[in-house]
């Protein structure tokens, strides 16, 4: 499976709101930067995902406008726009922003080693 194929599967699994389904796509030594903070390693990243899913009920997360800005035999980087929508305290809420995902070949499997999500500049 290529980095692009892994990313396509990740985008499907993330909407199932079960970290066990997305963990196989993420490196154990990952770093995820979200607006809520920096998450280093799989345990911190799990907590961040699960906190988001418990805060934003029925969340639908999507990615568009992917641009693969670097691809090699061992690494790849994709930038994109993300959109999320769901219920926060029963009220429909949504947002958008910019994302970067960095992929690394670990043995024979591609993994996400870094992800950075942030809002658009004001």
Order of alpha helices (4+ residues) and beta strands (2+ residues): alpha-alpha-beta-beta-alpha-beta-beta-beta-beta
